[in-house]
Amino acid sequence: MRALLGEVNFSRDFGPDEKLGPFSVNGVAPISEPQVQDYGAEAQHLAGALMDDPMHVLPCDPATGGEQACGAAFVQEFLGRAFRRPPPEEQLQAYVTAFEAERVRSGFPSGVALVVEAALQSPSFLYHQEVRREGEARDKVAWMDGYSVAEKLSYALTAGPADGILMAEARADRLQTQTQILEQAMRLMATAGATEQMVAFYEELLEMEKLSQVAVDGELGFTEAIRTGFEDELHAYVAHVLGPEGEGTLSALLLGDHAFVNGSTAPIYGIEGVTGDEMQQVAAPEDRMGILTLPGVLTANRGPVRRGKTVREHLLCQPIAPPPPGVSTTPPEPPEGQSLSPRQQWELHTTDATCASCHSLMDPLGFPLDTYDPLGRYRTHYGDDDAFEVDTAGEISGTVDVDGPVVGAKELIETLASSKDVAQCAVRQWMVFTYNQEVNIRDHSCVVDRLYGTFADRNFDLRSLIVDLVTQESFRQVPAESCLGGVP
């Protein structure tokens, strides 16, 4: 929307998209009647905001070129951007006719607003289109046309519409071959939009949205400034590793020896002398290693159970079933008269068969990370009175190559970084995020294996993995109609 209209002020919240694993997707659930009404009201609101000054959406000046001619030029240019392809002639003329009638009746700005309001409610704007190349049979798997490839490639890599260069390639029909698409993918990967998309991936993978649920807590020391600092640090860390000048590898992400701090977050690391709101790169303290020990990630995933669950589900791709209805998710109370450490309390879960089956998969991965408190500060003991020492012994299980005991966060992370399972899971997670669809390992095992092989050959370079994903033949193919229930 902002690429189309510039900075806009939305009048309503449409709520979160549905989830596929940790990722937000918008291609699964049907649109409800109330949502349709909300879209209509929002389109009217955004179009109405143009009434006072429509010039920034116009390709011409109606005062010099004439209102009718400028209006026709505006409709053609705006629909091309809104629909991400040139509109069919019949559709174009219908919009031009509507614009002209409204212009004569109520003035030029009103004509512009009418076109914008209608376009923002069009399926051509609201939905991504996967259109077959001209002449491709509808009952067979077909190649997408250039505009569909441009749209899909741009949204996959930058979360936004195709830029002028990509649209020019689509118009010239130069998005047909793997070499042509590779050239454009490599170009886009060097843009700020691609870096933002990679940051968004890790924000979702590590469930950073949970930071918004953490209440300001004077006793703990959590403030709004720290919340913002945590968000900025993750952004800076991922951009540093995966941006155009970064190392770009999975190991660099997991094993990094640097941190980004500002005046609010530096004390959490025990670092002195940092002031201001801007992020500054510093050497990470000895008790830190990589993205999993960023304080914001640890705060969003508080406690050994949640931290272990994130590792199990999102780094190893091994889903955990939700707890049965009515089961408490808080640590069990210690038996009367006994004083137990927080870890010993959590371990009481394993004495209950209902809880043990899942907690045995989560807790041993989370205990090594319990050396960080709920605000992500390093600790060796629990509580202000240091009554109990933190026991960071844990265990990795369910992998093909690194099962066994680990002690402490750094040993856990180093071991995970060397695991084939973690690298294969990275491939699967990026497939889900890039393709915006579920990856069934049984149906996609050959693709995952092939991508993993190339990923390994390239030293687990994540940027190369992303480019490989969008240059797969399947990325630019349209299923046969019979597979889509008759949907073209």
MARSE-442905 format. One line per field, with one value per residue (C-alpha): z negated, y, x negated; residue in three letters. Coordinates in steps of 0.25 Angstrom, whole numbers, padded with zeros to 4 digits. Last residue first. Layout:
<recs>
z	(Z;...);
y	(Y;...);
x	(X;...);
r	(ALA;...);
</recs>
This chain:
<recs>
z	(0053;0042;0046;0034;0033;0037;0048;0053;0055;0046;0049;0050;0047;0033;0038;0047;0035;0037;0025;0015;0020;0018;0003;0001;0007;-0003;-0014;-0012;-0018;-0013;0001;0003;-0009;-0003;0010;0003;-0005;0007;0014;0001;-0001;0013;0012;-0001;0003;0002;-0010;-0016;-0015;-0013;-0016;-0007;-0006;0004;-0003;-0017;-0016;-0008;-0017;-0029;-0021;-0017;-0032;-0036;-0028;-0034;-0048;-0045;-0039;-0053;-0054;-0059;-0069;-0076;-0076;-0082;-0093;-0096;-0097;-0105;-0116;-0118;-0107;-0107;-0095;-0081;-0070;-0057;-0053;-0063;-0073;-0085;-0091;-0106;-0117;-0128;-0131;-0146;-0152;-0166;-0177;-0188;-0181;-0190;-0179;-0171;-0164;-0162;-0151;-0143;-0130;-0127;-0116;-0123;-0128;-0134;-0125;-0130;-0127;-0113;-0116;-0122;-0110;-0101;-0113;-0115;-0101;-0097;-0111;-0114;-0103;-0107;-0122;-0123;-0123;-0129;-0142;-0148;-0137;-0140;-0154;-0146;-0145;-0160;-0161;-0151;-0159;-0171;-0182;-0196;-0202;-0214;-0205;-0192;-0182;-0173;-0159;-0149;-0141;-0128;-0135;-0128;-0125;-0111;-0107;-0104;-0090;-0082;-0079;-0065;-0061;-0051;-0058;-0059;-0059;-0067;-0076;-0078;-0081;-0090;-0098;-0100;-0104;-0114;-0120;-0123;-0114;-0099;-0096;-0107;-0101;-0087;-0092;-0101;-0089;-0093;-0081;-0071;-0073;-0086;-0099;-0112;-0107;-0105;-0091;-0084;-0081;-0070;-0074;-0072;-0073;-0085;-0093;-0103;-0104;-0115;-0122;-0117;-0127;-0115;-0121;-0124;-0109;-0106;-0109;-0105;-0092;-0088;-0076;-0079;-0073;-0075;-0065;-0066;-0061;-0050;-0046;-0046;-0037;-0027;-0021;-0024;-0024;-0013;-0005;-0018;-0025;-0037;-0039;-0035;-0045;-0056;-0054;-0053;-0065;-0072;-0068;-0074;-0087;-0088;-0086;-0097;-0105;-0103;-0107;-0120;-0127;-0140;-0147;-0158;-0149;-0140;-0126;-0122;-0112;-0101;-0091;-0093;-0088;-0074;-0074;-0071;-0068;-0054;-0052;-0055;-0048;-0035;-0036;-0037;-0024;-0018;-0022;-0016;-0003;-0003;-0006;0008;0011;0011;0022;0032;0029;0031;0045;0050;0045;0052;0066;0064;0060;0072;0075;0069;0081;0087;0090;0081;0070;0071;0070;0058;0051;0054;0050;0036;0034;0022;0008;-0002;0003;0007;0008;0012;0023;0029;0028;0035;0046;0049;0050;0059;0068;0070;0062;0068;0068;0061;0070;0072;0075;0087;0089;0101;0094;0081;0070;0059;0045;0039;0025;0018;0013;0025;0036;0027;0027;0015;0015;0030;0027;0016;0025;0037;0029;0022;0035;0040;0027;0029;0043;0040;0036;0048;0059;0051;0047;0061;0066;0055;0058;0073;0070;0061;0071;0082;0074;0071;0086;0090;0080;0069;0070;0059;0044;0041;0033;0042;0055;0050;0046;0059;0068;0059;0057;0073;0074;0064;0070;0083;0077;0068;0078;0079;0072;0061;0060;0057;0060;0054;0043;0029;0022;0028;0021;0011;0003;0009;0007;-0008;-0002;0005;-0008;-0015;-0004;-0002;-0017;-0017;-0006;-0012;-0025;-0018;-0011;-0025;-0031;-0019;-0022;-0014;-0013;-0021;-0014;-0006;-0016;-0023;-0036;-0040;-0052;-0047;-0037;-0044;-0040;-0038;-0049;-0051;-0041;-0049;-0045;-0040;-0033;-0032;-0019;-0014;0001;0009;0017;0009;-0004;0000);
y	(-0083;-0089;-0102;-0109;-0105;-0118;-0120;-0106;-0111;-0105;-0091;-0091;-0080;-0086;-0100;-0098;-0094;-0080;-0074;-0085;-0085;-0070;-0072;-0083;-0074;-0063;-0074;-0078;-0092;-0094;-0093;-0108;-0110;-0101;-0108;-0122;-0116;-0111;-0125;-0132;-0122;-0123;-0139;-0139;-0130;-0139;-0146;-0134;-0126;-0112;-0103;-0091;-0076;-0080;-0072;-0074;-0089;-0091;-0083;-0092;-0105;-0100;-0096;-0109;-0116;-0108;-0111;-0126;-0126;-0122;-0113;-0101;-0109;-0113;-0099;-0094;-0105;-0103;-0088;-0089;-0097;-0112;-0122;-0137;-0145;-0146;-0138;-0146;-0151;-0143;-0147;-0143;-0131;-0131;-0121;-0117;-0102;-0104;-0089;-0089;-0087;-0078;-0066;-0057;-0048;-0060;-0071;-0073;-0072;-0061;-0054;-0044;-0048;-0040;-0053;-0058;-0064;-0076;-0083;-0085;-0098;-0103;-0100;-0112;-0121;-0115;-0117;-0131;-0137;-0127;-0133;-0147;-0143;-0135;-0146;-0156;-0147;-0149;-0141;-0128;-0129;-0125;-0110;-0109;-0115;-0104;-0093;-0098;-0106;-0103;-0115;-0114;-0116;-0122;-0112;-0105;-0109;-0099;-0092;-0098;-0104;-0114;-0111;-0115;-0124;-0117;-0113;-0124;-0121;-0119;-0124;-0114;-0114;-0099;-0095;-0106;-0112;-0098;-0091;-0101;-0101;-0086;-0087;-0098;-0092;-0078;-0066;-0067;-0052;-0049;-0058;-0053;-0039;-0042;-0047;-0061;-0069;-0059;-0063;-0066;-0059;-0062;-0057;-0043;-0039;-0029;-0017;-0011;0002;0004;0018;0022;0029;0025;0014;0015;0001;-0013;-0023;-0029;-0024;-0011;-0009;-0009;0005;0013;0005;-0009;-0017;-0030;-0038;-0052;-0058;-0073;-0075;-0065;-0067;-0082;-0080;-0072;-0058;-0053;-0039;-0028;-0030;-0032;-0046;-0044;-0029;-0028;-0040;-0033;-0019;-0024;-0032;-0020;-0011;-0020;-0021;-0006;-0004;-0013;-0006;0007;0002;-0002;-0015;-0014;-0026;-0018;-0007;-0016;-0012;-0023;-0034;-0036;-0027;-0036;-0048;-0042;-0047;-0061;-0066;-0070;-0058;-0048;-0057;-0056;-0041;-0039;-0046;-0038;-0025;-0029;-0032;-0018;-0011;-0017;-0026;-0038;-0031;-0031;-0046;-0049;-0042;-0049;-0062;-0060;-0058;-0070;-0079;-0075;-0068;-0054;-0046;-0044;-0029;-0025;-0034;-0029;-0015;-0018;-0024;-0011;-0002;-0009;-0021;-0020;-0022;-0033;-0032;-0046;-0053;-0041;-0038;-0052;-0054;-0041;-0042;-0056;-0052;-0041;-0050;-0061;-0073;-0086;-0097;-0111;-0117;-0115;-0100;-0102;-0091;-0082;-0069;-0071;-0075;-0065;-0066;-0054;-0049;-0045;-0032;-0023;-0031;-0036;-0021;-0014;-0004;-0002;0004;0013;0018;0021;0028;0036;0041;0045;0053;0060;0064;0070;0065;0062;0064;0057;0046;0043;0043;0034;0024;0024;0022;0011;0003;0006;0000;-0013;-0014;-0012;-0022;-0016;-0015;-0023;-0021;-0019;-0006;-0001;-0004;0002;0015;0017;0014;0022;0034;0035;0035;0046;0054;0054;0058;0068;0076;0075;0087;0088;0073;0071;0057;0044;0046;0039;0051;0061;0056;0067;0070;0058;0048;0045;0041;0029;0024;0025;0019;0007;0005;0005;-0005;-0014;-0014;-0018;-0030;-0033;-0034;-0043;-0053;-0055;-0070;-0075;-0080;-0070;-0059;-0065;-0061;-0070;-0078;-0090;-0086;-0075;-0067;-0053;-0043;-0033;-0024;-0012;0001;0015;0013;0026;0026;0029;0027;0023;0010;0006;0010;0000);
x	(0029;0037;0043;0041;0027;0020;0029;0026;0011;0001;-0005;-0021;-0031;-0035;-0034;-0046;-0055;-0061;-0054;-0059;-0073;-0074;-0069;-0080;-0091;-0087;-0087;-0102;-0103;-0117;-0113;-0114;-0105;-0094;-0095;-0093;-0082;-0075;-0075;-0071;-0059;-0055;-0055;-0048;-0037;-0025;-0029;-0035;-0022;-0026;-0014;-0012;-0017;-0028;-0038;-0035;-0031;-0044;-0052;-0048;-0051;-0065;-0067;-0062;-0072;-0084;-0079;-0077;-0091;-0097;-0109;-0102;-0094;-0107;-0112;-0099;-0098;-0112;-0111;-0098;-0103;-0106;-0102;-0098;-0096;-0090;-0098;-0097;-0083;-0076;-0065;-0072;-0080;-0083;-0084;-0093;-0091;-0089;-0087;-0092;-0081;-0080;-0087;-0079;-0074;-0069;-0075;-0090;-0100;-0094;-0094;-0084;-0073;-0062;-0055;-0069;-0080;-0087;-0074;-0079;-0085;-0072;-0064;-0069;-0067;-0053;-0047;-0047;-0045;-0035;-0026;-0025;-0027;-0014;-0003;-0013;-0015;-0029;-0035;-0027;-0034;-0047;-0041;-0042;-0056;-0060;-0054;-0061;-0054;-0051;-0043;-0033;-0021;-0024;-0029;-0018;-0018;-0024;-0013;-0007;0005;0013;0028;0028;0016;0003;0000;-0008;-0022;-0027;-0041;-0047;-0061;-0063;-0048;-0041;-0052;-0059;-0047;-0042;-0054;-0053;-0039;-0042;-0055;-0048;-0045;-0045;-0042;-0052;-0063;-0061;-0062;-0075;-0082;-0087;-0080;-0086;-0101;-0109;-0109;-0116;-0129;-0124;-0120;-0130;-0122;-0114;-0106;-0091;-0086;-0078;-0089;-0099;-0109;-0120;-0118;-0115;-0109;-0101;-0088;-0095;-0097;-0082;-0077;-0089;-0090;-0095;-0099;-0106;-0118;-0124;-0114;-0112;-0098;-0097;-0112;-0109;-0097;-0105;-0104;-0118;-0112;-0114;-0102;-0093;-0092;-0101;-0100;-0086;-0083;-0090;-0084;-0070;-0071;-0077;-0066;-0056;-0063;-0065;-0051;-0047;-0058;-0053;-0039;-0045;-0048;-0056;-0051;-0045;-0040;-0033;-0027;-0019;-0024;-0013;-0020;-0032;-0024;-0025;-0040;-0035;-0049;-0045;-0036;-0047;-0057;-0049;-0046;-0061;-0063;-0052;-0058;-0071;-0064;-0057;-0071;-0076;-0087;-0078;-0070;-0081;-0084;-0070;-0070;-0082;-0076;-0063;-0070;-0079;-0067;-0060;-0047;-0048;-0052;-0039;-0042;-0030;-0035;-0049;-0044;-0036;-0048;-0056;-0044;-0043;-0034;-0024;-0028;-0032;-0047;-0051;-0038;-0030;-0039;-0040;-0025;-0022;-0033;-0029;-0015;-0018;-0027;-0016;-0016;-0020;-0010;-0006;0004;0020;0019;0010;-0001;0002;-0001;-0009;0000;0004;0001;0008;0005;0018;0023;0020;0025;0036;0041;0044;0032;0035;0049;0044;0033;0041;0052;0041;0035;0049;0052;0039;0043;0057;0070;0079;0069;0058;0067;0072;0057;0052;0063;0060;0045;0048;0056;0046;0035;0043;0046;0032;0026;0019;0003;-0003;-0005;0010;0007;-0005;0002;0015;0008;0001;0014;0023;0013;0011;0026;0027;0016;0023;0037;0031;0022;0007;0003;0013;0015;0000;-0005;-0009;0001;0000;-0007;0002;0015;0015;0028;0036;0025;0029;0042;0036;0030;0043;0051;0041;0042;0057;0057;0046;0054;0067;0059;0053;0068;0072;0060;0048;0044;0032;0020;0013;0009;-0003;-0010;-0021;-0024;-0018;-0008;0000;0012;0011;0012;0024;0029;0026;0034;0032;0019;0010;0002;-0012;-0013;-0001;-0006;-0018;-0011;0000);
r	(PRO;VAL;GLY;GLY;LEU;CYS;SER;GLU;ALA;PRO;VAL;GLN;ARG;PHE;SER;GLU;GLN;THR;VAL;LEU;ASP;VAL;ILE;LEU;SER;ARG;LEU;ASP;PHE;ASN;ARG;ASP;ALA;PHE;THR;GLY;TYR;LEU;ARG;ASP;VAL;VAL;CYS;SER;HIS;ASP;ARG;ILE;ASN;VAL;GLU;GLN;ASN;TYR;THR;PHE;VAL;MET;TRP;GLN;ARG;VAL;ALA;CYS;GLN;ALA;VAL;ASP;LYS;SER;SER;ALA;LEU;THR;GLU;ILE;LEU;GLU;LYS;ALA;GLY;VAL;VAL;PRO;GLY;ASP;VAL;ASP;VAL;THR;GLY;SER;ILE;GLU;GLY;ALA;THR;ASP;VAL;GLU;PHE;ALA;ASP;ASP;ASP;GLY;TYR;HIS;THR;ARG;TYR;ARG;GLY;LEU;PRO;ASP;TYR;THR;ASP;LEU;PRO;PHE;GLY;LEU;PRO;ASP;MET;LEU;SER;HIS;CYS;SER;ALA;CYS;THR;ALA;ASP;THR;THR;HIS;LEU;GLU;TRP;GLN;GLN;ARG;PRO;SER;LEU;SER;GLN;GLY;GLU;PRO;PRO;GLU;PRO;PRO;THR;THR;SER;VAL;GLY;PRO;PRO;PRO;PRO;ALA;ILE;PRO;GLN;CYS;LEU;LEU;HIS;GLU;ARG;VAL;THR;LYS;GLY;ARG;ARG;VAL;PRO;GLY;ARG;ASN;ALA;THR;LEU;VAL;GLY;PRO;LEU;THR;LEU;ILE;GLY;MET;ARG;ASP;GLU;PRO;ALA;ALA;VAL;GLN;GLN;MET;GLU;ASP;GLY;THR;VAL;GLY;GLU;ILE;GLY;TYR;ILE;PRO;ALA;THR;SER;GLY;ASN;VAL;PHE;ALA;HIS;ASP;GLY;LEU;LEU;LEU;ALA;SER;LEU;THR;GLY;GLU;GLY;GLU;PRO;GLY;LEU;VAL;HIS;ALA;VAL;TYR;ALA;HIS;LEU;GLU;ASP;GLU;PHE;GLY;THR;ARG;ILE;ALA;GLU;THR;PHE;GLY;LEU;GLU;GLY;ASP;VAL;ALA;VAL;GLN;SER;LEU;LYS;GLU;MET;GLU;LEU;LEU;GLU;GLU;TYR;PHE;ALA;VAL;MET;GLN;GLU;THR;ALA;GLY;ALA;THR;ALA;MET;LEU;ARG;MET;ALA;GLN;GLU;LEU;ILE;GLN;THR;GLN;THR;GLN;LEU;ARG;ASP;ALA;ARG;ALA;GLU;ALA;MET;LEU;ILE;GLY;ASP;ALA;PRO;GLY;ALA;THR;LEU;ALA;TYR;SER;LEU;LYS;GLU;ALA;VAL;SER;TYR;GLY;ASP;MET;TRP;ALA;VAL;LYS;ASP;ARG;ALA;GLU;GLY;GLU;ARG;ARG;VAL;GLU;GLN;HIS;TYR;LEU;PHE;SER;PRO;SER;GLN;LEU;ALA;ALA;GLU;VAL;VAL;LEU;ALA;VAL;GLY;SER;PRO;PHE;GLY;SER;ARG;VAL;ARG;GLU;ALA;GLU;PHE;ALA;THR;VAL;TYR;ALA;GLN;LEU;GLN;GLU;GLU;PRO;PRO;PRO;ARG;ARG;PHE;ALA;ARG;GLY;LEU;PHE;GLU;GLN;VAL;PHE;ALA;ALA;GLY;CYS;ALA;GLN;GLU;GLY;GLY;THR;ALA;PRO;ASP;CYS;PRO;LEU;VAL;HIS;MET;PRO;ASP;ASP;MET;LEU;ALA;GLY;ALA;LEU;HIS;GLN;ALA;GLU;ALA;GLY;TYR;ASP;GLN;VAL;GLN;PRO;GLU;SER;ILE;PRO;ALA;VAL;GLY;ASN;VAL;SER;PHE;PRO;GLY;LEU;LYS;GLU;ASP;PRO;GLY;PHE;ASP;ARG;SER;PHE;ASN;VAL;GLU;GLY;LEU;LEU;ALA;ARG;MET);
</recs>
